[in-house]
């Protein structure tokens, strides 16, 4: 069976899209091949690396990637899922071919403020929201196939 390709996009590819890619590649590995990219690739968010490690996912060696590189190569995806806020999702390019575009809005951990524990707590909340959304999406799509 050919895996469905999924591209997760957020602003910097430093947090939300990295988590979504990791979760889908693990939990949906039989059906999906996930990648992630950013509109303006930045550096991996250290708080995200830390909260992912807490649940046994080591993303510390991940690199941020540009969505424009995928676009220029005319790569085909079954799904392109934006995980940024509404305003930034509008800046995402239209991908060629038959692609289903979805938008899942999650708060941006790079905007969190406070002391380290406050930021980690909020980042864990986003991590857990993304994990639950990935699990639900896999269930929804498995039932319809």
Backbone as JSON Lines, residues from 0, in Angstrom:
{"i":0,"aa":"X","n":[0.84,-1.19,0.0],"ca":[0.0,0.0,0.0],"c":[0.88,1.25,0.0]}
{"i":1,"aa":"X","n":[0.58,2.15,-0.89],"ca":[1.33,3.41,-0.96],"c":[0.87,4.32,0.17]}
{"i":2,"aa":"X","n":[1.84,4.88,0.88],"ca":[1.51,5.77,1.99],"c":[1.04,7.12,1.48]}
{"i":3,"aa":"X","n":[0.12,7.73,2.23],"ca":[-0.35,9.08,1.91],"c":[0.7,10.05,2.45]}
{"i":4,"aa":"X","n":[1.11,11.0,1.6],"ca":[2.09,11.99,2.01],"c":[1.39,13.19,2.61]}
{"i":5,"aa":"X","n":[1.92,13.65,3.75],"ca":[1.33,14.76,4.49],"c":[2.43,15.79,4.76]}
{"i":6,"aa":"X","n":[2.11,17.06,4.5],"ca":[3.03,18.14,4.81],"c":[2.38,19.05,5.84]}
{"i":7,"aa":"X","n":[3.04,19.21,6.99],"ca":[2.59,20.12,8.03],"c":[3.36,21.43,7.87]}
{"i":8,"aa":"X","n":[2.64,22.54,7.91],"ca":[3.26,23.85,7.72],"c":[2.91,24.77,8.89]}
{"i":9,"aa":"X","n":[3.93,25.47,9.38],"ca":[3.7,26.58,10.32],"c":[4.68,27.69,9.95]}
{"i":10,"aa":"X","n":[4.77,28.69,10.76],"ca":[5.56,29.87,10.39],"c":[7.05,29.56,10.31]}
{"i":11,"aa":"X","n":[7.63,29.01,11.39],"ca":[9.08,28.84,11.45],"c":[9.54,27.39,11.36]}
{"i":12,"aa":"X","n":[8.61,26.43,11.34],"ca":[8.95,25.0,11.34],"c":[9.83,24.68,12.55]}
{"i":13,"aa":"X","n":[9.56,25.37,13.66],"ca":[10.4,25.18,14.84],"c":[9.66,24.51,15.99]}
{"i":14,"aa":"X","n":[8.32,24.35,15.87],"ca":[7.57,23.83,17.01],"c":[6.38,22.97,16.57]}
{"i":15,"aa":"X","n":[5.27,23.6,16.24],"ca":[4.01,22.88,15.99],"c":[4.11,21.89,14.84]}
{"i":16,"aa":"X","n":[4.65,22.3,13.71],"ca":[4.75,21.39,12.56],"c":[5.73,20.26,12.84]}
{"i":17,"aa":"X","n":[6.78,20.54,13.58],"ca":[7.75,19.5,13.95],"c":[7.08,18.44,14.83]}
{"i":18,"aa":"X","n":[6.27,18.88,15.79],"ca":[5.58,17.93,16.66],"c":[4.58,17.1,15.87]}
{"i":19,"aa":"X","n":[3.81,17.74,15.01],"ca":[2.8,17.03,14.22],"c":[3.46,16.0,13.31]}
{"i":20,"aa":"X","n":[4.54,16.38,12.65],"ca":[5.28,15.45,11.78],"c":[5.74,14.23,12.58]}
{"i":21,"aa":"X","n":[6.33,14.47,13.73],"ca":[6.86,13.39,14.57],"c":[5.75,12.44,15.0]}
{"i":22,"aa":"X","n":[4.65,13.0,15.48],"ca":[3.54,12.16,15.95],"c":[2.93,11.33,14.82]}
{"i":23,"aa":"X","n":[2.71,11.96,13.66],"ca":[2.08,11.22,12.57],"c":[3.02,10.14,12.03]}
{"i":24,"aa":"X","n":[4.3,10.44,11.93],"ca":[5.24,9.42,11.45],"c":[5.34,8.24,12.41]}
{"i":25,"aa":"X","n":[5.1,8.46,13.68],"ca":[5.12,7.36,14.65],"c":[3.77,6.65,14.68]}
{"i":26,"aa":"X","n":[2.72,7.38,14.96],"ca":[1.41,6.76,15.18],"c":[0.72,6.33,13.89]}
{"i":27,"aa":"X","n":[1.05,6.96,12.78],"ca":[0.41,6.62,11.51],"c":[1.37,6.02,10.51]}
{"i":28,"aa":"X","n":[2.48,5.46,11.0],"ca":[3.56,5.02,10.12],"c":[3.16,4.0,9.07]}
{"i":29,"aa":"X","n":[2.09,3.25,9.3],"ca":[1.67,2.26,8.3],"c":[0.96,2.89,7.11]}
{"i":30,"aa":"X","n":[0.34,4.06,7.35],"ca":[-0.47,4.69,6.3],"c":[0.06,6.02,5.79]}
{"i":31,"aa":"X","n":[0.89,6.68,6.61],"ca":[1.28,8.06,6.29],"c":[2.79,8.25,6.3]}
{"i":32,"aa":"X","n":[3.22,9.2,5.49],"ca":[4.6,9.67,5.49],"c":[4.51,11.19,5.66]}
{"i":33,"aa":"X","n":[4.92,11.68,6.82],"ca":[4.77,13.1,7.13],"c":[6.11,13.84,7.02]}
{"i":34,"aa":"X","n":[6.0,15.09,6.59],"ca":[7.12,16.01,6.58],"c":[6.59,17.34,7.11]}
{"i":35,"aa":"X","n":[7.5,18.25,7.4],"ca":[7.08,19.57,7.87],"c":[7.98,20.64,7.29]}
{"i":36,"aa":"X","n":[7.45,21.85,7.26],"ca":[8.2,22.98,6.72],"c":[7.62,24.28,7.28]}
{"i":37,"aa":"X","n":[8.36,25.35,7.09],"ca":[7.93,26.66,7.58],"c":[7.93,27.71,6.49]}
{"i":38,"aa":"X","n":[7.13,28.73,6.71],"ca":[7.1,29.86,5.78],"c":[8.39,30.65,5.86]}
{"i":39,"aa":"X","n":[8.91,30.8,7.08],"ca":[10.18,31.49,7.34],"c":[10.97,30.61,8.3]}
{"i":40,"aa":"X","n":[11.63,29.56,7.8],"ca":[12.29,28.61,8.7],"c":[13.21,29.29,9.69]}
{"i":41,"aa":"X","n":[13.09,28.86,10.93],"ca":[13.9,29.43,12.0],"c":[14.79,28.36,12.6]}
{"i":42,"aa":"X","n":[14.91,28.38,13.89],"ca":[15.67,27.35,14.6],"c":[14.72,26.57,15.48]}
{"i":43,"aa":"X","n":[15.04,25.33,15.73],"ca":[14.21,24.45,16.53],"c":[14.02,25.05,17.92]}
{"i":44,"aa":"X","n":[12.78,25.08,18.38],"ca":[12.45,25.65,19.68],"c":[12.95,24.71,20.79]}
{"i":45,"aa":"X","n":[13.85,25.18,21.67],"ca":[14.41,24.3,22.7],"c":[13.36,23.8,23.7]}
{"i":46,"aa":"X","n":[12.31,24.57,23.94],"ca":[11.25,24.12,24.84],"c":[10.48,22.95,24.23]}
{"i":47,"aa":"X","n":[10.28,23.01,22.92],"ca":[9.6,21.92,22.21],"c":[10.46,20.67,22.26]}
{"i":48,"aa":"X","n":[11.76,20.82,22.02],"ca":[12.68,19.67,22.11],"c":[12.56,19.04,23.49]}
{"i":49,"aa":"X","n":[12.53,19.87,24.52],"ca":[12.47,19.37,25.9],"c":[11.16,18.64,26.2]}
{"i":50,"aa":"X","n":[10.02,19.23,25.81],"ca":[8.74,18.57,26.14],"c":[8.5,17.33,25.28]}
{"i":51,"aa":"X","n":[9.07,17.27,24.1],"ca":[8.96,16.05,23.29],"c":[9.82,14.94,23.91]}
{"i":52,"aa":"X","n":[10.99,15.3,24.41],"ca":[11.86,14.31,25.05],"c":[11.18,13.72,26.29]}
{"i":53,"aa":"X","n":[10.36,14.53,26.98],"ca":[9.64,14.04,28.16],"c":[8.74,12.84,27.83]}
{"i":54,"aa":"X","n":[8.29,12.76,26.59],"ca":[7.41,11.64,26.2],"c":[8.12,10.73,25.19]}
{"i":55,"aa":"X","n":[9.45,10.69,25.29],"ca":[10.3,9.77,24.53],"c":[10.36,10.0,23.03]}
{"i":56,"aa":"X","n":[10.28,11.25,22.61],"ca":[10.51,11.61,21.22],"c":[11.7,12.55,21.18]}
{"i":57,"aa":"X","n":[12.8,12.12,20.56],"ca":[13.98,12.96,20.46],"c":[13.99,13.65,19.09]}
{"i":58,"aa":"X","n":[13.67,14.93,19.09],"ca":[13.67,15.69,17.84],"c":[14.85,16.67,17.8]}
{"i":59,"aa":"X","n":[15.8,16.49,18.7],"ca":[16.9,17.45,18.84],"c":[17.76,17.57,17.58]}
{"i":60,"aa":"X","n":[17.75,16.56,16.72],"ca":[18.57,16.62,15.5],"c":[17.75,17.04,14.28]}
{"i":61,"aa":"X","n":[16.48,17.31,14.47],"ca":[15.65,17.76,13.35],"c":[16.15,19.1,12.83]}
{"i":62,"aa":"X","n":[15.96,19.31,11.55],"ca":[16.31,20.59,10.91],"c":[15.03,21.28,10.47]}
{"i":63,"aa":"X","n":[15.04,22.61,10.48],"ca":[13.89,23.33,9.95],"c":[14.03,23.42,8.44]}
{"i":64,"aa":"X","n":[12.89,23.39,7.75],"ca":[12.88,23.38,6.29],"c":[11.92,24.44,5.77]}
{"i":65,"aa":"X","n":[12.16,24.88,4.54],"ca":[11.33,25.91,3.93],"c":[10.22,25.28,3.09]}
{"i":66,"aa":"X","n":[9.01,25.77,3.25],"ca":[7.89,25.3,2.45],"c":[8.11,25.61,0.97]}
{"i":67,"aa":"X","n":[8.82,26.69,0.69],"ca":[9.06,27.06,-0.71],"c":[9.94,26.04,-1.44]}
{"i":68,"aa":"X","n":[10.81,25.35,-0.7],"ca":[11.62,24.31,-1.33],"c":[10.73,23.17,-1.84]}
{"i":69,"aa":"X","n":[9.75,22.78,-1.04],"ca":[8.81,21.73,-1.47],"c":[8.0,22.22,-2.67]}
{"i":70,"aa":"X","n":[7.59,23.46,-2.6],"ca":[6.79,24.05,-3.67],"c":[7.57,24.1,-4.98]}
{"i":71,"aa":"X","n":[8.81,24.56,-4.9],"ca":[9.65,24.67,-6.11],"c":[9.92,23.31,-6.75]}
{"i":72,"aa":"X","n":[10.01,22.27,-5.92],"ca":[10.25,20.93,-6.45],"c":[8.95,20.28,-6.93]}
{"i":73,"aa":"X","n":[7.83,20.99,-6.8],"ca":[6.51,20.49,-7.21],"c":[6.21,19.13,-6.57]}
{"i":74,"aa":"X","n":[6.59,19.0,-5.3],"ca":[6.32,17.74,-4.61],"c":[4.82,17.6,-4.41]}
{"i":75,"aa":"X","n":[4.35,16.37,-4.49],"ca":[2.92,16.11,-4.35],"c":[2.62,15.54,-2.98]}
{"i":76,"aa":"X","n":[1.54,16.03,-2.4],"ca":[1.09,15.57,-1.09],"c":[-0.39,15.25,-1.16]}
{"i":77,"aa":"X","n":[-0.82,14.28,-0.38],"ca":[-2.25,13.99,-0.26],"c":[-2.92,15.05,0.6]}
{"i":78,"aa":"X","n":[-2.19,15.5,1.63],"ca":[-2.71,16.5,2.56],"c":[-1.64,17.55,2.84]}
{"i":79,"aa":"X","n":[-2.05,18.81,2.87],"ca":[-1.21,19.9,3.37],"c":[-1.98,20.5,4.53]}
{"i":80,"aa":"X","n":[-1.38,20.42,5.71],"ca":[-2.06,20.83,6.94],"c":[-1.3,21.98,7.58]}
{"i":81,"aa":"X","n":[-1.95,23.13,7.65],"ca":[-1.34,24.26,8.34],"c":[-1.69,24.16,9.82]}
{"i":82,"aa":"X","n":[-0.71,24.42,10.67],"ca":[-0.92,24.34,12.11],"c":[-0.63,25.68,12.78]}
{"i":83,"aa":"X","n":[-0.64,26.74,11.97],"ca":[-0.4,28.09,12.48],"c":[-1.73,28.81,12.65]}
{"i":84,"aa":"X","n":[-1.66,30.06,13.05],"ca":[-2.89,30.82,13.24],"c":[-3.5,31.17,11.89]}
{"i":85,"aa":"X","n":[-4.73,31.63,11.89],"ca":[-5.47,31.9,10.65],"c":[-4.74,32.87,9.73]}
{"i":86,"aa":"X","n":[-4.18,33.93,10.26],"ca":[-3.52,34.94,9.44],"c":[-2.33,34.37,8.68]}
{"i":87,"aa":"X","n":[-1.52,33.57,9.36],"ca":[-0.34,33.0,8.71],"c":[-0.69,31.86,7.77]}
{"i":88,"aa":"X","n":[-1.78,31.15,8.01],"ca":[-2.13,30.05,7.11],"c":[-2.48,30.57,5.72]}
{"i":89,"aa":"X","n":[-2.93,31.8,5.63],"ca":[-3.26,32.39,4.34],"c":[-2.03,32.63,3.47]}
{"i":90,"aa":"X","n":[-0.84,32.69,4.08],"ca":[0.4,32.92,3.35],"c":[0.97,31.65,2.74]}
{"i":91,"aa":"X","n":[0.39,30.5,3.05],"ca":[0.92,29.24,2.54],"c":[0.64,29.1,1.05]}
{"i":92,"aa":"X","n":[1.62,28.61,0.3],"ca":[1.42,28.47,-1.14],"c":[0.41,27.38,-1.47]}
{"i":93,"aa":"X","n":[-0.18,27.47,-2.65],"ca":[-1.06,26.43,-3.15],"c":[-0.18,25.36,-3.78]}
{"i":94,"aa":"X","n":[-0.38,24.13,-3.36],"ca":[0.44,23.05,-3.88],"c":[-0.2,22.45,-5.12]}
{"i":95,"aa":"X","n":[0.62,22.01,-6.07],"ca":[0.1,21.41,-7.29],"c":[-0.48,20.03,-7.03]}
{"i":96,"aa":"X","n":[-1.33,19.6,-7.93],"ca":[-1.89,18.26,-7.85],"c":[-3.07,18.16,-6.92]}
{"i":97,"aa":"X","n":[-3.62,16.96,-6.85],"ca":[-4.79,16.75,-6.0],"c":[-4.38,16.71,-4.52]}
{"i":98,"aa":"X","n":[-4.58,17.79,-3.84],"ca":[-4.19,17.88,-2.44],"c":[-5.37,18.37,-1.62]}
{"i":99,"aa":"X","n":[-5.52,17.81,-0.45],"ca":[-6.55,18.29,0.47],"c":[-5.88,19.19,1.49]}
{"i":100,"aa":"X","n":[-6.34,20.44,1.56],"ca":[-5.79,21.4,2.51],"c":[-6.64,21.43,3.77]}
{"i":101,"aa":"X","n":[-5.99,21.32,4.9],"ca":[-6.67,21.37,6.19],"c":[-5.98,22.44,7.04]}
{"i":102,"aa":"X","n":[-6.73,22.99,8.0],"ca":[-6.13,23.95,8.92],"c":[-6.47,23.56,10.34]}
{"i":103,"aa":"X","n":[-5.44,23.35,11.14],"ca":[-5.59,23.08,12.57],"c":[-4.85,24.19,13.3]}
{"i":104,"aa":"X","n":[-5.57,25.03,14.0],"ca":[-4.96,26.17,14.66],"c":[-4.46,25.79,16.06]}
{"i":105,"aa":"X","n":[-3.19,26.05,16.31],"ca":[-2.59,25.83,17.63],"c":[-1.78,27.07,18.01]}
{"i":106,"aa":"X","n":[-1.74,27.4,19.3],"ca":[-0.93,28.54,19.74],"c":[0.55,28.31,19.42]}
{"i":107,"aa":"X","n":[1.26,29.39,19.17],"ca":[2.67,29.32,18.8],"c":[3.55,29.37,20.05]}
{"i":108,"aa":"X","n":[4.26,28.28,20.36],"ca":[5.13,28.29,21.54],"c":[6.19,29.39,21.51]}
{"i":109,"aa":"X","n":[6.57,29.87,20.35],"ca":[7.58,30.94,20.32],"c":[7.02,32.26,20.87]}
{"i":110,"aa":"X","n":[5.71,32.34,21.0],"ca":[5.1,33.55,21.57],"c":[4.86,33.46,23.07]}
{"i":111,"aa":"X","n":[5.15,32.31,23.67],"ca":[4.9,32.14,25.1],"c":[5.9,32.96,25.91]}
{"i":112,"aa":"X","n":[5.42,33.52,27.02],"ca":[6.31,34.3,27.88],"c":[6.15,33.81,29.32]}
{"i":113,"aa":"X","n":[7.0,34.31,30.18],"ca":[6.99,33.91,31.58],"c":[8.3,33.22,31.9]}
{"i":114,"aa":"X","n":[8.34,32.6,33.08],"ca":[9.56,31.88,33.44],"c":[9.59,30.53,32.73]}
{"i":115,"aa":"X","n":[10.69,29.83,32.87],"ca":[10.88,28.58,32.14],"c":[9.74,27.6,32.39]}
{"i":116,"aa":"X","n":[9.33,27.45,33.63],"ca":[8.26,26.49,33.96],"c":[6.92,26.9,33.32]}
{"i":117,"aa":"X","n":[6.63,28.2,33.28],"ca":[5.4,28.66,32.62],"c":[5.42,28.31,31.14]}
{"i":118,"aa":"X","n":[6.56,28.57,30.5],"ca":[6.68,28.3,29.07],"c":[6.59,26.8,28.8]}
{"i":119,"aa":"X","n":[7.26,26.01,29.62],"ca":[7.19,24.55,29.45],"c":[5.76,24.04,29.63]}
{"i":120,"aa":"X","n":[5.05,24.57,30.61],"ca":[3.67,24.14,30.86],"c":[2.78,24.43,29.64]}
{"i":121,"aa":"X","n":[2.9,25.65,29.1],"ca":[2.1,26.02,27.93],"c":[2.51,25.19,26.7]}
{"i":122,"aa":"X","n":[3.8,24.92,26.58],"ca":[4.29,24.13,25.45],"c":[3.79,22.69,25.56]}
{"i":123,"aa":"X","n":[3.76,22.14,26.77],"ca":[3.19,20.8,26.98],"c":[1.73,20.76,26.56]}
{"i":124,"aa":"X","n":[0.99,21.81,26.87],"ca":[-0.43,21.87,26.5],"c":[-0.59,21.81,24.98]}
{"i":125,"aa":"X","n":[0.23,22.57,24.26],"ca":[0.17,22.55,22.79],"c":[0.58,21.16,22.28]}
{"i":126,"aa":"X","n":[1.64,20.61,22.83],"ca":[2.08,19.27,22.45],"c":[0.94,18.26,22.59]}
{"i":127,"aa":"X","n":[0.27,18.3,23.74],"ca":[-0.81,17.36,24.0],"c":[-2.01,17.59,23.08]}
{"i":128,"aa":"X","n":[-2.29,18.86,22.76],"ca":[-3.38,19.16,21.81],"c":[-3.06,18.6,20.43]}
{"i":129,"aa":"X","n":[-1.82,18.77,20.0],"ca":[-1.41,18.26,18.69],"c":[-1.48,16.73,18.68]}
{"i":130,"aa":"X","n":[-0.99,16.11,19.74],"ca":[-1.03,14.65,19.83],"c":[-2.47,14.14,19.75]}
{"i":131,"aa":"X","n":[-3.37,14.76,20.48],"ca":[-4.78,14.33,20.45],"c":[-5.4,14.55,19.07]}
{"i":132,"aa":"X","n":[-5.05,15.65,18.42],"ca":[-5.6,15.93,17.08],"c":[-5.08,14.91,16.06]}
{"i":133,"aa":"X","n":[-3.82,14.54,16.15],"ca":[-3.24,13.53,15.26],"c":[-3.94,12.19,15.48]}
{"i":134,"aa":"X","n":[-4.1,11.8,16.74],"ca":[-4.77,10.52,17.04],"c":[-6.19,10.51,16.48]}
{"i":135,"aa":"X","n":[-6.92,11.59,16.69],"ca":[-8.31,11.67,16.2],"c":[-8.33,11.63,14.68]}
{"i":136,"aa":"X","n":[-7.42,12.34,14.04],"ca":[-7.39,12.38,12.57],"c":[-7.09,11.01,11.98]}
{"i":137,"aa":"X","n":[-6.16,10.28,12.6],"ca":[-5.84,8.93,12.13],"c":[-7.09,8.05,12.26]}
{"i":138,"aa":"X","n":[-7.78,8.14,13.4],"ca":[-9.02,7.36,13.6],"c":[-10.07,7.72,12.56]}
{"i":139,"aa":"X","n":[-10.27,9.03,12.34],"ca":[-11.28,9.48,11.37],"c":[-10.98,8.96,9.97]}
{"i":140,"aa":"X","n":[-9.73,9.04,9.55],"ca":[-9.36,8.62,8.21],"c":[-9.33,7.11,8.05]}
{"i":141,"aa":"X","n":[-9.04,6.39,9.12],"ca":[-9.05,4.93,9.06],"c":[-10.49,4.42,8.9]}
{"i":142,"aa":"X","n":[-11.43,5.08,9.55],"ca":[-12.83,4.67,9.48],"c":[-13.41,4.91,8.09]}
{"i":143,"aa":"X","n":[-12.88,5.91,7.37],"ca":[-13.45,6.26,6.06],"c":[-12.77,5.53,4.92]}
{"i":144,"aa":"X","n":[-11.72,4.75,5.21],"ca":[-11.06,4.07,4.11],"c":[-11.56,2.66,3.91]}
